Amino acid sequence: MLKFLRYHDKAERDLAEFIHNIFGFYPRNITLYQLAFTHKSMSVKLLGGITVSNERLEYLGDAVLGSVVAEYLFRRFPTKQEGFLTEMRSRIVSRASLNKLSQKFGFEQHLSYVRSHDPHGKFRCIGGNAFEAFTGALFLDRGYDFTYKIIVGNVIKYHLDIENIEKNEVNFKSKLLEWSQKHKHHIEYKIVKTKGESYNKLYVIQVFIDGKGYETASDYSIKGAEQLASEKTWHVLESNDN
């Protein structure tokens, strides 16, 4: 029971035990991890109008996770070129991949969000967002080297099939970017419409190539909408070439 002395209540102890069972360590600053599991639909405004949710940790975790995966791939594939490494990193840290990991780990059981505002499962990205926020919390709590050890040793090696990802998954946004660089085209993604408000907002994204509008797609995350619009545009470009 000594390991629980620094946790003040059952909620903190339960979250700490969950993290230990999944990742093999106990948090030093449990407050960071509680924040990582707090969706913006449960955000609280503090004095001065500051809103507290996991969005800032998500921003940090996105960058840290990208760095960890980039270093891991650089070491694992010493002869591969930049394009391959960039594509593989995009696949591993994609929203779909992070959502699957969060589901596998059971993140939703500990996520705080307003379920009554999500009758149709619109918050399907919150698991992946929480995974990024968790990574940000881990980085602040233990530093980069420990974060690298946990993400690579406890996540990538045991829960991701790197060979399968290399063979099967396609990141159409990356493919479109690579195509545009090769043929010297300029790619832009523009939000052409939004529906709803706050955490219930639907984004409609359109792809523009050299200023010309191509396909549109919608999702409850900007990244998701960009990926869907990229896939539709890629298929249009392929059909035009045939």
C-alpha positions as CSV (number, residue, x, y, z in Angstrom):
1,M,0.0,0.0,0.0
2,L,3.0,2.4,0.3
3,K,2.8,3.1,-3.4
4,F,-0.7,4.7,-2.9
5,L,0.3,7.1,-0.1
6,R,0.8,9.9,-2.5
7,Y,-2.6,9.5,-4.0
8,H,-5.4,11.4,-2.2
9,D,-8.6,9.6,-3.1
10,K,-10.0,6.5,-4.8
11,A,-10.2,8.2,-8.2
12,E,-6.5,8.9,-8.1
13,R,-5.6,5.5,-6.9
14,D,-7.8,3.8,-9.6
15,L,-6.2,5.8,-12.4
16,A,-2.7,5.2,-11.0
17,E,-3.4,1.4,-10.9
18,F,-4.8,1.5,-14.4
19,I,-1.7,3.2,-15.7
20,H,0.5,0.7,-13.8
21,N,-1.4,-2.3,-15.2
22,I,-1.1,-1.1,-18.8
23,F,2.3,0.6,-18.9
24,G,4.1,-0.8,-15.9
25,F,4.8,2.4,-13.9
26,Y,3.1,4.5,-11.2
27,P,2.6,8.3,-12.0
28,R,4.5,10.8,-9.9
29,N,2.2,13.7,-10.6
30,I,-1.2,12.0,-10.9
31,T,-2.9,15.4,-11.6
32,L,-1.2,15.5,-15.0
33,Y,-2.8,12.2,-16.0
34,Q,-6.2,13.2,-14.6
35,L,-6.0,16.2,-16.9
36,A,-5.0,14.0,-19.8
37,F,-8.2,12.0,-19.4
38,T,-10.4,15.1,-19.2
39,H,-12.2,15.9,-22.5
40,K,-13.0,19.5,-23.4
41,S,-16.7,18.8,-22.9
42,M,-15.9,18.5,-19.2
43,S,-13.6,21.6,-19.2
44,V,-13.6,24.0,-16.3
45,K,-13.0,27.7,-16.5
46,L,-10.6,29.1,-13.9
47,L,-10.1,32.6,-12.8
48,G,-9.0,34.7,-15.7
49,G,-11.0,32.7,-18.2
50,I,-8.5,29.9,-18.6
51,T,-10.2,26.7,-19.7
52,V,-8.8,23.5,-18.3
53,S,-9.0,20.3,-20.4
54,N,-6.6,17.9,-22.1
55,E,-6.2,20.0,-25.2
56,R,-2.9,21.6,-24.2
57,L,-1.5,18.2,-23.2
58,E,-2.8,16.8,-26.5
59,Y,-0.8,19.5,-28.4
60,L,2.4,18.6,-26.4
61,G,1.9,14.9,-26.7
62,D,1.4,15.1,-30.5
63,A,4.9,16.6,-30.8
64,V,6.5,14.2,-28.3
65,L,4.9,11.1,-29.8
66,G,6.0,12.2,-33.3
67,S,9.6,12.6,-32.0
68,V,9.6,9.2,-30.2
69,V,8.2,7.4,-33.3
70,A,10.7,9.2,-35.6
71,E,13.6,8.2,-33.4
72,Y,12.4,4.6,-33.2
73,L,12.0,4.3,-37.0
74,F,15.3,6.0,-37.6
75,R,17.0,3.3,-35.5
76,R,14.9,0.4,-36.7
77,F,15.3,1.1,-40.5
78,P,18.9,2.4,-40.8
79,T,18.9,2.1,-44.6
80,K,15.5,3.6,-45.4
81,Q,15.1,7.1,-46.9
82,E,13.3,10.1,-45.5
83,G,10.1,9.5,-47.5
84,F,9.7,6.0,-46.1
85,L,10.3,7.1,-42.6
86,T,7.9,10.0,-42.9
87,E,5.2,7.8,-44.3
88,M,5.6,5.2,-41.6
89,R,5.6,7.8,-38.8
90,S,2.3,9.2,-40.3
91,R,0.7,5.7,-40.3
92,I,1.8,4.9,-36.7
93,V,0.6,8.3,-35.2
94,S,-2.5,8.5,-37.4
95,R,-5.8,9.2,-35.7
96,A,-7.1,5.7,-36.6
97,S,-4.1,4.0,-35.2
98,L,-4.2,6.0,-31.9
99,N,-7.9,5.4,-31.6
100,K,-7.4,1.6,-31.9
101,L,-4.6,1.7,-29.3
102,S,-6.8,3.7,-26.8
103,Q,-9.6,1.2,-27.3
104,K,-7.3,-1.7,-26.8
105,F,-6.0,-0.2,-23.6
106,G,-9.4,0.7,-22.3
107,F,-8.9,4.5,-22.1
108,E,-12.6,5.3,-22.4
109,Q,-13.3,3.7,-19.0
110,H,-11.2,6.5,-17.4
111,L,-12.1,9.4,-19.8
112,S,-14.2,12.2,-18.4
113,Y,-16.6,13.6,-21.0
114,V,-20.3,14.5,-21.3
115,R,-21.7,11.3,-22.7
116,S,-25.2,12.7,-22.9
117,H,-23.9,15.1,-25.6
118,D,-22.6,12.2,-27.7
119,P,-25.6,10.0,-28.5
120,H,-24.2,9.0,-32.0
121,G,-20.6,8.4,-31.1
122,K,-19.4,11.7,-32.5
123,F,-16.5,11.8,-30.1
124,R,-14.9,8.8,-31.8
125,C,-11.5,10.6,-31.9
126,I,-11.3,11.3,-28.1
127,G,-9.5,8.1,-27.4
128,G,-6.7,9.0,-29.8
129,N,-6.7,12.5,-28.5
130,A,-6.4,11.2,-25.0
131,F,-3.5,9.0,-26.0
132,E,-1.7,12.0,-27.2
133,A,-2.6,13.9,-24.0
134,F,-1.4,10.9,-22.0
135,T,2.0,11.1,-23.8
136,G,2.2,14.8,-23.0
137,A,1.5,14.0,-19.3
138,L,4.1,11.3,-19.3
139,F,6.7,13.6,-20.8
140,L,6.1,16.3,-18.2
141,D,6.0,13.7,-15.4
142,R,9.1,11.6,-16.4
143,G,11.0,13.3,-19.2
144,Y,11.8,12.3,-22.8
145,D,14.0,9.2,-22.2
146,F,11.4,7.5,-19.9
147,T,8.6,8.4,-22.4
148,Y,10.6,6.9,-25.2
149,K,11.1,3.7,-23.2
150,I,7.3,3.4,-22.4
151,I,6.0,4.2,-25.9
152,V,8.5,1.9,-27.7
153,G,8.8,-0.9,-25.1
154,N,5.2,-1.0,-23.9
155,V,3.2,0.2,-26.9
156,I,5.0,-0.2,-30.3
157,K,6.7,-3.5,-29.7
158,Y,3.7,-5.2,-28.2
159,H,0.7,-3.6,-29.7
160,L,1.7,-2.5,-33.2
161,D,2.5,-4.8,-36.1
162,I,5.1,-2.7,-37.8
163,E,5.5,-5.1,-40.7
164,N,1.8,-5.1,-41.3
165,I,1.6,-1.3,-41.1
166,E,4.4,-1.1,-43.6
167,K,2.6,-3.3,-46.1
168,N,-1.0,-2.5,-45.8
169,E,-1.9,1.0,-44.5
170,V,-2.1,4.0,-46.7
171,N,-1.9,7.6,-45.6
172,F,-3.5,9.4,-48.5
173,K,-2.5,12.9,-47.1
174,S,1.1,11.8,-47.2
175,K,0.7,10.3,-50.7
176,L,-0.9,13.5,-51.9
177,L,1.9,15.6,-50.4
178,E,4.6,13.4,-51.9
179,W,2.9,13.6,-55.3
180,S,2.6,17.4,-55.1
181,Q,6.3,17.8,-54.2
182,K,7.3,15.5,-57.0
183,H,5.3,17.4,-59.6
184,K,5.7,20.8,-58.1
185,H,2.1,21.5,-57.2
186,H,0.9,23.5,-54.2
187,I,-1.6,21.7,-51.9
188,E,-3.9,23.5,-49.4
189,Y,-6.6,22.2,-47.0
190,K,-9.3,24.7,-46.3
191,I,-12.2,24.6,-43.8
192,V,-15.1,25.5,-46.1
193,K,-17.9,24.9,-43.6
194,T,-18.5,24.0,-40.0
195,K,-21.6,22.7,-38.3
196,G,-22.3,22.7,-34.6
197,E,-20.3,24.2,-31.8
198,S,-17.4,23.5,-29.4
199,Y,-16.8,19.7,-29.0
200,N,-19.8,18.9,-31.2
201,K,-18.4,20.7,-34.3
202,L,-18.3,19.1,-37.7
203,Y,-15.5,20.3,-40.0
204,V,-15.9,20.3,-43.8
205,I,-12.5,20.3,-45.5
206,Q,-11.8,20.8,-49.2
207,V,-8.5,20.1,-51.0
208,F,-7.1,22.8,-53.3
209,I,-4.3,22.1,-55.8
210,D,-2.7,25.2,-57.3
211,G,-5.8,27.1,-56.2
212,K,-8.3,24.7,-57.9
213,G,-10.8,23.1,-55.6
214,Y,-11.0,19.3,-55.5
215,E,-12.8,16.9,-53.2
216,T,-14.4,17.7,-49.8
217,A,-15.0,15.6,-46.8
218,S,-16.3,16.0,-43.3
219,D,-15.4,14.7,-39.9
220,Y,-15.5,15.8,-36.2
221,S,-11.7,16.4,-36.3
222,I,-9.8,18.5,-38.8
223,K,-7.2,15.8,-39.2
224,G,-9.8,13.2,-40.0
225,A,-11.5,15.4,-42.5
226,E,-8.2,16.2,-44.3
227,Q,-7.4,12.5,-44.5
228,L,-10.8,11.6,-46.0
229,A,-10.7,14.5,-48.5
230,S,-7.1,13.5,-49.4
231,E,-8.2,9.9,-50.2
232,K,-11.1,11.1,-52.4
233,T,-8.8,13.5,-54.2
234,W,-6.2,10.9,-54.7
235,H,-8.7,8.6,-56.4
236,V,-9.8,11.4,-58.6
237,L,-6.2,12.1,-59.7
238,E,-5.7,8.4,-60.4
239,S,-8.8,8.2,-62.5
240,N,-7.7,11.3,-64.5
241,D,-4.4,9.7,-65.2
242,N,-6.0,6.5,-66.7
